[in-house]
Amino acid sequence: METPPLEPGLYIVATPIGNLRDVTRRAVETLERCSVVACEDTRVTGKLLNLLGLHKVMRRYDDHASDAAREALLSEMAQNPVALVSDAGTPLISDPGYKLVREARARGIMVTSVPGPSALVVALSMAGLPTDRFMFGGFLPSKDKARADVLTELAAVPATLVFYETGPRLVASLVALAERLPGREVAVARELTKLHEDCRSGSAEDLAAHYTAHPPRGEIVLLVGPPLAQVAPADDVIEAELRAALAEMSTSQAAGKVAKAHGLDRKTLYALAMTFK
């Protein structure tokens, strides 16, 4: 029985992140029936296509692709089925494709996704951290201050935090986590779905020491548990800390300092501090 042709449009196709047996039958059928495969690196995608026994026209498309390259793909998908793949995993998850998908939808071109592997989901499912709420933060900044600022910004998010990271930058990120998000459980998942798959959990300090002694390679998923539940201190403790702060700074500053330390309302503490006068 002859397979019917695909409808013109954009097909976002997930590819294996390591183990090639994770490629879905639908992904193979879609790649086989598309007129063009848009990919980050034709060498990487070419290897996968060869292993699948497919010979397809490939066009490079990444975050640095020109407007002309994007326009050529849009023109193609208006008439024929076009597949978009990344080097590994699900396209658009910290990979190129956002501009292409947005413009295709704006032009009324059909856009659909062929689901499959994603390092984000694989790591979450095996790390043993809460999964009912999580926030994906992409790659952390490489500069120390920018990385610290991002972690400070996300510190209060009541969810498991998930980042992508590289081997050479992992230890620096773990050190920053120890400083900015102390006490949190951390997991490092690497070589996912491959022969030497590993998921190690513990404190950021212990993990930093381990990976300093055993430098990791490849792409990594870094997970951080949600904020620890805080037990509100007794009223007399708050009052004592507030009085001590008032001896060194203004009422507003003292209220802000104690409020930040215990996650309390600054206005309430300011009103309490005013009664001391």
N, C-alpha and C positions, 0 to 999 in steps of 0.2 A: 504494500500500500504506500503510495507516494505521500510524503509529508507536505502539507499545505504550506504555502509561502507565508512569511511573517508580514504583519501589517507595517507600513512605513512608520518610522519613529525612532526614539532613543531607548535602548535597552541597557539598563545599568546592571552589569553582570558581576557578581561576587566570584572571586577565584581563590584557590587554596592559599593559606598563610604558611603552609609548610608541607603537610602530608597531601600529596596529589590525589589520594583517594577520596579526599573531602570534596572534590569538584562534583557538583550535582549533575544528574542526567539532563535536567532542563537547561543548565548552563551550557553544556556541550552542544545540545541541540540548537540553542540560541546562537552561539558563536558560529556554528556550522551554517546557519541560514541567514546570517547578516551579510550585507554587502561589504561593509567596512568595519574594522575593529580599531577604535581609538584607544590609545594606551600611553602610559607614562614613558615607558622605555621599550622600544620595539625588540631589543635583544632579549629582555626578560620575558615579554609576552610571546615572542617568537619561540622560545624554548618550550613554553607550555603548549602552544598550538601544535608544535611538532610532535610532542609526546602524545597529544590527543589525535594525531593524524589529520590535522586540519591545515589547509593552505589558504590563508586569507590575506586580503589587502589590509595593511596596517598603516595608521596615521598617528604620528606622535601628538599627544595632547597632554600638557601639564600646566602648572600655574603660570608658567612663563610663555605659554602659547600666544601667538599674535592674534589680533582681532580677525585678520584674514584667515588664519587657520580655523578659528572658531566658526567663522562665517561659512567656510567650505564644508564643515561638518554639518552645520544647520541646513545648508542647501541639500546635502546628500540625504539627511534623514527626513526631509520633507517629501522625498520621492522613494526612499528605500529604507530598510531596517539597518540601523547603525548600533553597534555594541560599544559600550564604554567600560573599560576595565582599568584597575590600578595594578601596580606590580604584585600586590598580594592583598587579599581580603576584600572588603566591601568598599567600592568607590565612594568618595565624598566624606568618609570618616577619617578626617585629617589627611585626605588625599584630594587630588584635583577633581573638578567637575561641577562645582557650585554655579559658576557663571554660565556654563553650557546648559545645565538643567533649567536654570531660571529663564534664560533666553528662549529655550525651546518651548517652555510652558507659555511664555508671553506670546509666542507666535502661533499657539494653538497646535503645536506638534505633540503627538502622543508620546508620553514618557511613562515607562514602567520599570520595575526593578525585579531582577531575578535573584532572590535572596540566597545567602550562603555564609561562608566563614567570615568571622570578624574577631580580631584579637581582643577587642574590648569585651565582647560577650564571653568568649572562651575564658579569659582571665577572671572575670566576675564569677563565673559559675564554679570555679575551682579554688578560689582564694580563701573561702571560709569567712568572708566579711559580709555584713548586711547587704542584701541586694534589693530590698523593697524600695529603697530610694538611693539613687546614685547620680553623680554629676560628672560628665566627661569634660576634662579640661584640655584635651589635645596635648601638644608638647609644651612643657614648661620652658620659660625663657632661658637662654644660655648664660646671660649675664647675672651675676650674683644679686645685685640690687633688684633688678626686674623680677627675678625668681622669688626673692623674699617678699616683694610687694604683692605678687599674685597669691602666694600662700597666706599672707596676712588677710588679704581680701576674702579668701575662701574659707578662712578658719571657722567661721560661725555657721557655715552651710550644714544643715542637719542631714547629711547624707554621706555615703561612701564616695570619696573622691577618686577618680581614675585618670591617669595621665599616660601618655606614650613617652618613652625615653630611649636614649641610646646608651650603649655600653660605656663610652668614654665620659659621659656626663652623669652617670647614675650616682656615683658616690657624692658628688657635689649636691645633687638634689636630695639625697638622704640626709646629709649634714644640715641642709636648709630645713628639712622637715623636722629634724630633732630640735632645731632652734625655734621655729615658728609654730609648730603644732606638737608640742611635747606631750608625751604620754599616750599618743595614738598608736594603735596596732597598724603595722604596715606590711604589705605583701609585695614581693617582686616576682613576676611571672615572666619567664623567658624561654626561648626556643619552643614556643607553643606548637603543638601537634607534631613536633619533630622527634628524632630519636632520643635526644638528650633534654627533653622537656623538663623544666624545673620550676617549682613554685615554692618560694621560701618566705616565711612570715616571722615577725617578731618586732622588736622596737627598731626605730630608725637608727639609733646608735649602734645596735648590734649588727644590723644589716650593713651599715656603712663600714664597720670594721671587717666584716666577712668579705665584702666585695673590694675592699682595699687590698686584702691579702689574695683574693682570687678575682682579678679583673674580668668582668663579663664581656661577652661579645654579642653582636646582633641587636635586634630591636627588642624592646622590653616594655612590659605593661607594669606601671607602678600604681599600687592601690593604697589608699589611706582610709582607715576606719572613721566613722562619724565622731563628732565631739563627744567627750565623756560627759555623762550626766553629772551635773554639779549639785552638791548638797548646800543649800543656803546656810551661811553661818548664823550663829545666834545673834540676837539683837545687841547684846552687850559687847560682842566681838566687833561688830560693825561700828558701834558707837566709839569704842576705844581706837579703832583704826582711823576713824574720821577725826577725832580730837587730835591724834598724833599728826595727821596730815595738815590740819589747820594750824599747827604750830610752825609749819614750814612754808605754807603757801596760802594763796587766797581761798576764799570760800568756794568759788566756782571750780578752781583747780583741784581742791581737796575732794569735792563731791565727784568730780570726773574721775580722779584717780581711784577712789574706792569703788565707784560704780563699775569701772572697767575691770578691776581686779576680781569682782564677784558676779559680774553680769547683772547688776542691779540698775534700777532706774535712776539716772543722774538727778532729775528734778526732785524726786522724793528725798534723796540724800542731801540735796542743797537745802531743802526746806528743813530737814532735821538739823543740819549744821547751823542754820540761822537761829534755831531755838537755843543753841549753846551760848549765844551772845546775850 
